[in-house]
Amino acid sequence: MKLNQPDGGPHRHRLRVYYEDTDAGGVVYHANYLRFAERARTEALRDMGIPHAEMVSQHGLMFMVRRIKVDYLGSARLDDSLIVTTHTLEVGAASATLRQEFRREGEERVLVAADIQLACVRLADQRAARMPARWRDALAGLVEEREKASNGAQ
């Protein structure tokens, strides 16, 4: 279910809130947003042609979450259709910071915003390693439209 722009920009992933994702009141349990975010990041990488599995098999590297900052601004509920938007804030030699925002489909209001720092690590010793150029370049292209516009105006 691709919701992406053909010319790059943020990745959008649609998901449905199921009963198992909620608490007794029908509200999404806070920790489940981390599962949703992981799923959306995995789909973003796959849709960009740089899946996790390929980085593991070809380079012996993987992304690990180093840090997450989450702001809970609203609540998703049972049976909501959510859009998770993922875009890159920063790409370094061995890390990337992504912003993921959760909205109800058709609404502008952000329910949850998460900044996730990913570290590229070697599987053999779990130490930081330079990200392969293909992954670094793809992540650098996953910027928000307004960031592209402001960079073009400079």
N, C-alpha and C positions, 0 to 999 in steps of 0.2 A: 504494500500500500504506500506508494511513493506520493509525497506531497511536496516534493522539492522543486526549486526553480531550475530550469535547464541550464542557466548561466552561472550556477554556483549560488553562493549566499547561504543563509541558514538552512539547516536540515529540519524537516518537519516530520514527526512520527505520530500517527493516530493510535490511540489505545482506548479500550473500554474498561470501565471500573466494574469489577465483578464482586459478588458477595464476599469472596475470600479476601478481598483487598480492604474490607471495611471493618470498623469496630461495631459494637452492638447497636450504635445509633445510626448506622448506615453511612458514616463519614470515613473517608480513606484514612487508614492508620498511618501516622507520620513516617514510619520507617519504610513503608511501601513505596514512597516517592523515590527512595534510593534504588529500589528494584526497577521501577519504571525508567529512571534516568539511565541506569546501566543498559537496559534493553534499547532505549532510544540511541545511546552512543554506539552500541554495537551495530544497529541498523544504519546509522550515519556512516560509519566506517565501511560497511558492506556496500552501501549505495555509492560511495565515492570510489569503489574499486580497490580498497585497501583493508580487507578483512583481517581481524585478529589472527585467525588461523594461518594466514599466509605469512604474517610477520613472525609467528612462532616457527613455522616449518622452514622458511627460507633464511631467517636471520637468527633464530634462537632468542628472540626478544619478545617482550610483551609489555602492554601498558598496565600499570597498577595505580590505583587511586592513592594519592599521597595526602590530599587534603580536600575537605568538602565544607563549604559554608552554605547553609540552607536558611532561607527566609520563608516562613510560612505566613502568607498574606491572606489566605482564604482557604476554603475547604472544597474538595471534590467529594461527590456523593455517589452512592450506588447507582449504576447504570449510566453515569455521565460518560460522554465521549470526550476525551482529552486530546489536545494537541501538545506535544512536547517539541519545543523549538530548541535546537542546539546550534550554537555558533562559537567561534573561537575568539578568545580575548587576547591570548598571547601564545606564541610558539617559540620555544628555545631549542637548544641543541639536544637536550635529553628530557624535555618536559613540554607540556602544553596545558594551558588553562582554558577551560570551556565554560560557557554560561548555558544553563538549561532552564527554560521557563515553561511552566505548565499553565495552560488555559483551557477552559471549556470550549469545545468546538463552537465557532461562531461568535465568541465573545473576545473582547480586547483585554479585559482585566486579567492580570497575572495572579494566579492562585499560589504558586510556589516558584521561587527563583533559587537556583543552586549554582554556585561557582565551584567547579571541580578541577583540581590540579592533578594531571596524570603524569606519572614518571615512566619513562622507557627504561626497562631493566632487562638484564641478561637472565635467562632462565637458569643457567648453570649456577650462578652465585647470588642472584637477586640484587646485583649492584647496578647503579645507574649506567646507562650506555647511550651513545649518540643514536638519535632516531634516524632510521633510513630516510634518504632524501625524498623518496616517493611519498612516505607518510607525512613528513614535515611539510612538503609542498601542498599536499591535499588538505591538511589541517589549516595551513595558512590561507587557503582559498575559502574556508568555511567562515567567512566574516559576514557580519550583518550589513545589509544594504546601506544604512546610514553611515557606517564606518567606511565603506567603499567610497561613498559620495564625498565625505569629508577629506579622505586621503587624496581624492582626485582634484579637489579644489585647492590643494596646497601647492 
